[in-house]
Amino acid sequence: MERRELLWKGLAGISLAWLPQPLVSAEQVAVRDDANAKFYDLWEEARLCQQWLEDKRAFDLYGQLLECAAPKLTTEGQADILEAMRILREALEETERYLPAQQAAVQANPEDPEKHFYLGFTLVRLGRYDEALVEFQAALRHPEALCRHCYHNCWINIGWYYYRRERYGEALQWFERAYQLEDSDNPLLHCAHALALENKLLAYVALGRRQEAEANAREYISRFGRLPWPERRALGKLGIDADAIYLDRYGHLG
């Protein structure tokens, strides 16, 4: 199980439809070449959003994929994307049904930071990022009453808000703050710490800071093992082979 999946499964009170769903298989969608570069950029962004539980954004991106590349896709590739969209639509419908209860809970208990956090998480899934930011900021106003896991993830989610708006310097500051929070043997906190490090790496890449990105990758690999595919792909844009770093670190095990 990937760290992101473990992290989200640790969020209390979410239904099965809220959990990460199977991802579209790249190898069965299209040939990776220059002619399909735009398609693959969209596909990988959609897959990342689905993995991050940004359901509305993922649904929209998969729709764009079908519009721009459906004639080139195999029937299997089209079916994979449509199935992902079907699952995401069901998750969005359930999230919409659950939203009023969460909003009512926040109104009834405005000083409860965890209710603000979970409402923010729901709004992210629906693509309502500005509203989600307000809730994460509200949760941080009472950190003493917020569990460490939610506290950590408020920082990460606020950083991701700025990352989505290409304000990478601001995003990096929030990811750095999340990373500086104490690590723990608690699996959820340990995963949140790894996630903050992954996000720092993405911000460094977006800022073109190659030296820091490579140092960040080496630290991650040393502590947590192989980097996930989004970070490996991002590093490749700076000419950094993350798997070569991994092999250099662990190749002796073979």
N, C-alpha and C positions, 0 to 999 in steps of 0.2 A: 504494500500500500504506500502510495506517495505521501510525502509530508503534507502537501496541501490537502489531500483527501483526509488524512488523519486529523488535521487541524479543523476542517469544517465538520467532520463527524463528531468532534468534541463539543460543538455548539449545542447547548441544551434546547429542547423544545422544538426542534425542526422535524418536519415529516420526511418520509422516505423520498418523496418527489423533490425534496430540497437537496438531496445528496448529489455529488458529481455523477454524471451519466457517461455511458460509453462514448468514446471519442471517435470521430470519423477517421478511418485508416488512410494515411497518406498514400501508401503504396498502391491502393486500389482506386485512387481518385484520378490522378493524371500523371503523365511523365514529367519529371522535374527537369526542365530545360529553360533556356532564355525565353522561348515563346510563351511559356507558362509562368513566368516570373511573377506577374501581377496576380495570377490565380493563387500561386503558392503563398504570396504575402497575405492575401485575404484569408486563405485557408488556415494558415498558422495563427493569424490573429484571432480568427473565430474559435479555433481550438483552444487557444490560451484563454479567451474569455469564458468559454464553456468550463474549462478547468478551474477558473477563478470564480465560477458561479455568477458571472455577469450575464444572466440569462437573456435579457432583452438585447444587449449588444451582440451576443453570440447569435441569436436568432436572426437579427438584421444582417449580420455579416454572411451567414450561410445563405440567406436570400440573395444577396449580391453575387455570391458564388454561382448560384444557379442561373442568374441573369446573364453573367458575363461568359460562362463556360459550359452551359448545359449541352450545346451541340457537340462538344469535344469529349464529354464524359461517357464512360461506359454506363450501362444500365445499373451495374453494381455501385458505381460512384454516385450516380443520381439517387439511388435508393438509400445509400449511406447518409447523404446530406439531408434528404427528406425525413429520414427516421430521426436524425438529430434534431431537426426542426420540430417534428411532432412531439418529441419528449420535452423539448424546451418550452413549447407552447403549453403543454399540460402543466409544467412546473410554474410557468407564469400565471396561468389561470388560478392555480391553487394559492400562489403567493398573493394574488389580488384578493382572493377570498379571505385570507388570513390577515391582511393588512389592517382593516378597520379595528379588529380586536387589539392589535398591537398599538395602534394610535390611541385607542380608548385607555389602554393600560398606562401609556405615558401621560395622558391627560389626568388620569386618576392619581398617579404617583409621579409627579414631575421631578421630584428629588431623587428618584431611583435611577442611578446611572446605567445599570444593566438593561433596564427597559429601553433607555435611549439607544444603547449599543445595538440591541437586537432589532429595533426599528430601523436603525441605520443600515444594518446588514440586509434587511428586507428591501429597503429602498434601493440599495446597490443592485440587487437582483433585478429590480424593475427598471433599471437605467435612470433612476431619479437621483443623480449624483449630488446635485446642489442641496437637496433636502437631506440626503444622507450625511453630508458634511456637517450640517447643523446638528444632527443627532449625535455624531461622534464627538463634536466639540462640547455638546451638553454633557455627555457621559464623562468627559475628562474634567468637568468642573467639580466632581466629587470623587476623586481617585481613591480616597480611603475606603469608599464603599463599593469599589469595583474590583471584581476578582482579577488576579494577575493576568490570566489568559485574555480577558476582555480588554483590560488596560493596555496590554501589549498590542493587541490587534486594533485598537483605536488609532494608535500612532501609525501603524502600517496602512490602515485604510485611508487616513488623511493624506499620507504620502502618496498613495495610489491615486487619490483624487487629483493631486497636482501633476502627477506623472501623465495621466490621461489628457491633461490640458497642455502637455509639452512644456511645463514649467519644471524642468528637470532639476534645477538647482534647489528649488524649494522642496521638491519631492525627496531629494537626497538628504536634506536636513531632517525630515521626519523619519526616514528609514534609519538614519544614523542614530537618532534618539531611541528608536525601537531596539536597535542592535545593542545599544549601551545598557539597556535594562538587564537586570540580573538574569542569567541563564539558570536552568533548574533541571533536576532529574525528572521532573514531571514531564511526561511525553508531550503534552500540549504546549507547554512553555518552551520545551526544547525545539519543537517544530516551529513555533513562532519565531524563535531566535534564528533558526536556519532560514526561515522565510524572509526575515529582515535583511539577512546577508544576501540572499538571492536578489532582492529588490535593490539593494545598494549597487550590486553589480550591473543591473539593467540601467540604473541612473547614470553610472559612470560611462557605460557604453553610449548612451544617448548624448552625453556631454562630450564624447570623443576623448575621454581621459584614459588612454590606453594603459599607462603604467599602473594607475590605481585599479583599473578593471582586472588586469592580470594578477596583481597582488591579492585582490579580493577573491579571485577564482582559486588561487593557490591555498588561501586560508580556508575557503569553503571545502575544497577537496580534502584537505588535511583533517578537517574536523568532522565532515559529514559524508564524504564519499563523492561519488560521481555527480556532477551538476545535472539538473533536469534539462530537458531538451530546449525550452525557451532561452535559457541562459547560455547553453552551448551554441545555439544558433546566433544569439546576439553577439557573443564574443567573436564569432567568425567574421562579423562585419568589420572588426578591427584587426583581422588577420591573426587572431589568437585561437589556437587549437586546444580547446578545453580537454578533449579526450587524450591528447598527447601529454598534457600536464597530469592527467589522471594515471596514465600508463607509467609515467616517470615516477609517480608516487607509489603505485601499487603493483607495477609490473613484476616485481620480484616474487609475488605470491604465486605466479603461474609456474 
